[in-house]
């Protein structure tokens, strides 16, 4: 059973570990970059760090003695590299292999995958692990090409650009921006933060562990105990009331009041900033931003919040939507990613030559977020409508979804099958159910990256960790797959 995995980030590594432990050694993990880590390799901007607790942000089979409550980018990458080495994944990794196309062979029951370097890989099973936030949403402002200074997206940080004494524009106020602004403000001459719409912000409370805490974290049993306790505590919270992202729920109201209180306290003497940073949509309508130093950074004399979107660029600066011109030397585009456009970096062709982009023309969907009808032996990790489930991390999802794939491979081997496909009506029924659930959330009425241009929410999962676990456990074996016997090659 030849398996090909696209992407060597968290999900790709989880898939590799699961295959190894299942005794499947004929697999490769392709990645476009020059090393593993996915988003934690390419996002090296100042201040890059995890925004959930380090105790949860790790694999269950390999906990880590983190140095901070919320790990920094370099520590996460170090952890992932250690996991790959310890689990024997290094011989299976192929770097510099940017996939451009994957095509299913109806007769031979195999996938043919082509890279930008015209290399071709063939496999019986294809697993896409490219991640949700992997393709930058590059702006197309008028005059962008005429700007004389450096322009860089947060994912493509140019470390050779010295920001010392320079006027820097940061466009966007999402999770990357709130980490960058406090990090560069002490260095730059000035920072202009351009904001199209404010986001809800809560203090992060991040800090470095002291020596006594580090000694405790050095004990593997202690790390596992704390991780289990935190997951159980969060799940109990999910199961004992409507979540904070449900419109009109008590928790939604309570969390919004908490965020409003943070605004009132921080900007007590700045009514202009207080009004500018207060959203006019319900709490959690967009991804909530966690930061303890972003709001204080906005109070600096050398940091200027521009509560207007960018209209255009000139050779020397930015023109905002009001027509005001702001002189700047460097532009940082914290404009996010094309999260709603799944698999935007390569084409996938399934049975009968059907194209996945056409199948998903009204928005991406999948059965349980893992498989798509008409694309046999093709699996998605962290696929459509799998983001969310409380505060559980992508590590947990990657481990559970990888288990789904391996269970299928075992069944195929046991029954002598060369292809499995998803029944269309089962996938359709699951997605009708999920979309109905999503209508009751604050995501449905807010402007966010969760939704496709058609209006369909394609990224989020509405439900607890337990519910998603049950779906992943029961969704595969309960008659959801049509099995096809091997044809003559």
C-alpha positions in Angstrom: 0.0 0.0 0.0 1.8 3.1 -1.3 0.8 6.3 0.5 1.7 9.9 -0.5 1.2 12.7 2.0 1.2 16.4 0.8 2.4 18.7 3.5 5.0 18.2 6.3 3.3 20.3 9.0 1.6 19.1 12.1 -1.0 17.1 10.2 1.5 15.5 7.8 3.8 14.5 10.6 0.8 13.0 12.5 -0.1 11.0 9.5 3.5 9.7 9.1 3.6 8.6 12.8 0.3 6.8 12.5 1.4 5.0 9.3 4.7 3.9 11.0 2.9 2.6 14.0 0.5 0.6 11.7 3.4 -1.1 10.1 3.0 0.8 6.8 6.5 1.9 5.7 5.9 2.6 2.0 5.1 6.3 2.2 6.5 9.7 1.4 5.7 13.1 2.8 6.1 15.9 0.2 6.6 19.6 1.2 7.1 22.7 -0.9 9.5 24.2 1.7 13.1 23.3 2.5 12.2 21.7 5.7 9.3 20.4 7.8 7.0 22.4 10.1 4.5 23.9 7.7 3.1 27.2 9.0 5.6 27.0 11.9 8.5 27.0 9.5 7.4 29.8 7.2 5.9 32.2 9.7 9.0 33.8 11.2 7.8 37.3 11.7 8.7 39.2 14.9 6.6 38.0 17.9 5.3 34.8 16.2 3.9 32.5 18.9 1.0 30.1 19.7 -2.2 31.7 21.0 -3.4 28.7 23.0 -1.8 27.1 26.0 1.3 25.1 25.3 0.1 22.3 27.5 -2.6 21.5 24.8 -0.6 22.5 21.8 1.3 19.2 21.4 0.8 15.5 20.4 -0.6 13.2 22.9 2.1 10.6 22.2 4.9 13.0 22.7 4.5 15.8 25.3 7.2 18.5 25.5 8.8 20.6 28.3 7.8 24.0 27.0 9.6 27.0 28.2 6.6 29.4 28.1 2.9 29.3 28.8 2.4 30.0 25.0 5.3 28.6 22.9 7.1 30.8 20.4 7.6 29.9 16.7 11.1 28.7 17.1 10.2 26.4 20.0 7.3 24.9 18.1 9.5 24.2 15.1 12.2 22.6 17.4 9.5 20.4 18.9 8.2 19.2 15.5 11.7 18.5 14.3 12.4 16.4 17.4 9.2 14.4 16.8 10.1 13.7 13.2 13.5 12.5 14.2 12.4 10.4 17.2 9.6 8.7 15.1 11.8 7.8 12.2 10.1 10.1 9.7 13.2 11.8 8.2 13.8 9.1 5.5 10.2 9.6 4.3 10.4 13.4 3.9 10.9 15.0 0.5 11.5 18.8 0.5 11.3 21.4 -2.3 8.4 19.4 -3.9 5.7 21.9 -4.6 2.7 19.9 -5.8 0.8 21.3 -8.8 -1.6 18.5 -9.7 -3.0 15.2 -8.4 -4.9 12.9 -10.8 -6.8 9.7 -10.1 -6.4 6.8 -12.6 -9.7 5.0 -12.9 -8.2 1.9 -14.4 -5.0 1.5 -12.4 -6.6 2.7 -9.1 -3.7 4.9 -8.2 -2.9 8.6 -7.8 -0.4 10.4 -10.0 1.0 13.5 -8.4 3.0 16.1 -10.3 5.3 18.8 -8.8 6.4 22.2 -10.1 9.8 20.6 -11.0 7.9 18.1 -13.3 8.6 15.2 -10.9 5.9 12.5 -10.8 5.0 10.4 -7.8 2.5 7.5 -7.9 0.6 6.2 -4.9 -2.4 4.0 -4.0 -3.6 6.5 -1.4 -3.2 10.3 -1.3 -3.5 12.4 1.9 -3.7 16.2 1.7 -2.2 17.8 4.8 -1.6 21.3 3.5 -3.3 23.1 6.4 -5.9 25.8 6.7 -3.7 28.9 6.8 -1.1 28.2 4.2 -1.9 30.3 1.2 -1.4 34.1 1.7 -4.2 36.5 0.9 -2.1 39.0 -1.1 -3.7 42.4 -1.6 -4.2 44.0 -5.0 -4.3 47.7 -4.1 -3.9 50.2 -6.8 -0.3 51.6 -6.9 1.2 48.6 -5.1 3.8 48.1 -7.7 4.8 51.8 -7.6 5.6 51.8 -3.9 9.4 52.4 -3.5 9.9 50.6 -0.2 9.7 46.9 0.8 6.3 45.2 0.9 6.0 41.9 2.7 3.3 39.5 3.8 3.6 38.3 7.4 4.2 34.7 6.1 7.0 36.0 3.8 9.0 38.1 6.3 12.1 39.7 4.8 14.6 39.5 7.6 17.2 41.5 5.6 14.9 44.5 5.9 16.1 46.6 8.9 13.1 48.4 10.5 15.3 50.5 12.8 14.3 54.1 12.5 11.8 53.5 9.7 8.2 54.3 9.3 6.3 51.0 9.1 2.7 50.4 8.0 1.0 47.2 9.3 -2.2 46.5 7.4 -4.6 44.4 9.3 -5.4 43.7 13.0 -5.7 39.9 13.1 -3.7 37.4 15.1 -0.4 38.0 13.2 -0.7 41.8 13.4 -1.2 41.9 17.1 2.0 40.0 17.6 4.0 42.0 15.1 3.0 45.5 16.3 4.3 45.2 19.9 7.5 43.5 18.7 8.5 46.2 16.1 7.2 49.3 17.9 10.3 49.7 20.1 12.6 49.5 17.0 10.8 51.4 14.3 10.6 55.2 14.1 6.8 54.9 13.9 4.1 52.3 13.2 0.9 53.0 11.4 -1.8 50.2 11.9 -4.5 50.2 9.3 -7.7 48.7 10.4 -10.7 47.8 8.2 -12.7 46.4 11.1 -11.7 45.9 14.7 -11.6 42.4 16.3 -12.4 41.2 19.8 -9.3 41.0 21.9 -8.7 39.3 25.3 -5.5 39.3 27.3 -3.3 36.3 26.7 -1.4 36.1 29.9 1.7 34.7 28.3 4.9 34.5 30.3 8.1 32.4 30.7 8.0 29.6 33.2 10.2 30.1 36.3 12.8 27.5 37.4 10.5 25.6 39.7 7.9 25.3 36.9 10.5 24.1 34.4 11.6 21.4 36.8 8.0 20.2 37.0 7.5 20.3 33.2 10.7 18.2 32.8 8.7 15.2 34.2 6.8 13.4 31.4 4.1 12.0 33.7 3.4 15.5 35.0 3.1 16.9 31.4 0.6 14.2 30.4 -1.4 14.7 33.6 -1.7 18.4 33.0 -2.6 18.0 29.4 -5.3 15.5 30.2 -6.7 17.7 32.9 -6.8 20.7 30.7 -8.6 18.9 27.9 -11.1 17.3 30.2 -11.8 20.7 31.9 -12.4 22.4 28.6 -14.6 19.6 27.3 -16.6 19.7 30.5 -17.1 23.4 29.9 -18.3 22.6 26.3 -20.7 20.0 27.4 -22.4 21.9 30.2 -23.8 24.9 28.3 -24.1 26.6 25.0 -20.7 27.7 23.7 -19.6 31.3 23.5 -19.9 31.3 19.7 -23.7 30.6 19.8 -25.6 33.8 19.1 -27.5 35.0 22.2 -25.9 32.5 24.6 -25.1 33.5 28.2 -21.4 32.7 27.6 -21.4 34.8 24.4 -22.7 37.7 26.5 -20.4 37.1 29.4 -17.3 36.9 27.1 -18.3 40.0 25.3 -18.6 41.9 28.6 -15.2 40.6 29.6 -13.7 41.9 26.3 -15.5 45.3 26.6 -14.1 45.6 30.1 -10.6 45.0 28.8 -11.2 47.9 26.3 -12.6 50.2 29.0 -9.7 49.5 31.4 -6.9 49.9 28.8 -8.3 53.0 27.0 -9.8 54.7 30.0 -8.0 58.0 29.1 -8.3 57.6 25.3 -12.0 57.7 24.2 -10.9 57.9 20.6 -9.1 54.6 20.7 -11.8 53.1 22.8 -14.4 53.7 20.2 -12.1 52.7 17.3 -11.2 49.3 18.7 -14.8 48.3 19.8 -16.4 45.9 17.3 -20.0 46.3 16.3 -20.6 42.6 15.8 -21.1 39.9 18.5 -18.2 38.4 20.4 -16.4 35.6 18.5 -18.0 36.6 15.1 -14.4 36.6 13.9 -11.5 34.7 15.3 -10.8 36.2 18.8 -7.4 37.7 19.2 -5.4 36.9 22.3 -2.7 39.4 23.3 -1.6 41.2 26.5 0.6 43.7 24.8 -1.3 44.8 21.6 -3.6 47.3 23.3 -0.8 48.8 25.4 1.2 49.2 22.2 -1.6 51.3 20.6 -1.1 53.8 23.5 2.5 54.5 22.5 3.2 57.9 21.0 5.0 56.3 18.0 2.1 53.9 17.2 -0.8 55.3 15.2 -4.1 53.5 14.7 -5.7 54.3 11.3 -9.3 53.1 11.6 -9.8 52.9 7.9 -9.0 50.4 5.1 -6.2 51.0 2.5 -7.5 52.6 -0.7 -4.2 52.7 -2.7 -0.5 53.1 -2.5 1.7 55.9 -3.7 5.5 55.7 -4.3 6.0 57.1 -0.7 3.1 55.9 1.3 -0.5 54.7 1.8 -3.8 56.5 1.0 -6.6 55.4 3.3 -10.4 55.2 2.5 -10.9 58.8 3.6 -8.3 60.1 1.1 -5.6 60.9 3.8 -2.0 60.1 2.8 0.4 58.5 5.3 4.1 58.6 4.5 5.7 55.2 5.3 8.9 53.4 4.3 7.9 49.8 4.7 4.5 48.0 4.3 3.7 44.8 6.2 0.5 43.1 4.8 -1.1 41.2 7.7 -4.0 40.4 5.4 -4.4 36.8 6.4 -4.9 33.8 4.2 -7.4 32.3 1.7 -8.7 29.9 4.3 -12.0 29.4 2.6 -10.4 28.3 -0.6 -9.2 24.9 0.3 -6.4 23.3 -1.7 -5.9 26.6 -3.6 -2.2 25.7 -4.4 -2.8 22.6 -6.5 -5.5 20.9 -8.7 -7.1 17.6 -7.8 -8.9 15.4 -10.5 -11.0 12.4 -9.4 -13.1 9.7 -11.0 -14.0 10.5 -14.7 -11.6 13.5 -14.6 -13.9 15.6 -12.3 -12.1 18.6 -10.9 -12.2 19.3 -7.2 -12.3 23.0 -7.7 -15.5 22.6 -9.8 -17.0 20.2 -7.2 -16.3 22.9 -4.6 -17.5 25.8 -6.7 -20.1 26.8 -4.0 -17.7 26.1 -1.2 -15.6 23.2 0.1 -17.3 20.3 1.8 -16.4 16.7 2.9 -17.8 13.8 4.8 -16.7 14.5 8.4 -14.2 16.8 6.9 -12.1 13.9 5.7 -13.4 12.5 2.4 -15.1 13.8 -0.8 -17.4 11.6 -3.0 -15.9 10.9 -6.4 -12.3 11.1 -5.2 -11.3 7.6 -4.1 -8.5 6.9 -1.7 -8.2 10.7 -1.1 -8.2 12.1 2.4 -8.1 15.5 3.9 -6.5 16.3 7.2 -7.9 19.5 8.9 -10.3 19.7 6.0 -13.6 21.5 5.5 -15.7 22.2 8.7 -13.2 20.8 11.2 -11.9 24.0 12.7 -13.2 24.8 16.2 -14.4 22.3 18.8 -13.6 24.5 21.7 -9.9 25.1 22.4 -8.6 21.7 21.4 -5.6 22.0 19.1 -4.8 20.9 15.6 -2.6 18.2 17.1 -5.6 16.3 18.5 -7.5 16.6 15.2 -4.5 15.4 13.2 -4.1 12.3 15.4 -7.8 11.4 15.2 -8.2 12.0 11.4 -5.0 10.1 10.7 -6.5 7.2 12.6 -9.5 7.3 10.2 -7.1 7.0 7.2 -5.2 4.0 8.7 -8.4 2.2 9.6 -9.4 2.5 5.9 -6.0 1.2 4.7 -6.3 -1.8 7.1 -9.8 -2.6 5.8 -8.6 -2.3 2.2 -5.7 -4.7 2.8 -7.9 -7.2 4.8 -10.5 -7.3 2.0 -8.2 -7.1 -1.0 -9.7 -3.8 -2.1 -7.8 -1.2 -4.2 -10.3 1.7 -3.9 -12.8 3.1 -1.4 -15.1 6.0 -2.2 -17.7 7.9 -0.2 -21.4 7.7 -0.9 -22.6 11.0 -2.1 -25.9 10.9 -0.2 -24.1 10.3 3.1 -21.7 13.2 2.6 -24.6 15.4 1.5 -26.7 14.5 4.6 -23.8 15.2 6.9 -23.2 18.6 5.4 -26.9 19.6 5.5 -26.8 18.7 9.2 -23.6 20.7 9.8 -24.7 23.8 7.9 -28.0 23.9 9.8 -26.1 23.8 13.1 -23.8 26.6 11.9 -26.8 28.9 11.3 -27.2 29.4 15.0 -23.7 30.7 15.5 -22.4 34.3 15.5 -20.1 33.2 12.6 -23.2 33.2 10.3 -23.8 37.0 10.6 -20.3 38.3 10.8 -17.7 39.2 8.2 -14.9 36.5 8.6 -12.6 34.2 6.8 -14.7 31.2 7.7 -17.1 31.7 4.8 -16.8 31.1 1.1 -17.8 33.8 -1.3 -21.1 31.9 -1.7 -21.8 32.6 2.0 -21.3 29.0 3.1 -19.3 28.5 6.2 -16.6 26.1 5.0 -14.1 26.1 7.9 -15.9 25.8 11.2 -17.2 22.8 13.2 -20.1 23.4 15.6 -19.9 21.0 18.5 -17.8 19.7 21.3 -14.6 17.6 21.2 -16.7 14.6 22.1 -19.1 15.1 19.2 -16.2 15.5 16.7 -14.6 12.4 18.2 -17.8 10.4 17.8 -18.2 11.5 14.2 -14.7 10.5 13.4 -15.1 7.1 15.1 -18.5 6.3 13.8 -18.7 8.1 10.5 -16.3 5.8 8.7 -17.7 2.3 9.5 -21.4 3.0 9.5 -22.1 2.2 5.9 -20.6 5.4 4.6 -18.2 4.0 2.1 -18.9 2.2 -1.2 -16.1 -0.3 -1.7 -14.9 -1.2 -5.2 -13.0 -4.3 -6.2 -9.7 -4.0 -7.9 -9.9 -3.8 -11.7 -7.3 -5.2 -14.1 -4.4 -2.9 -14.3 
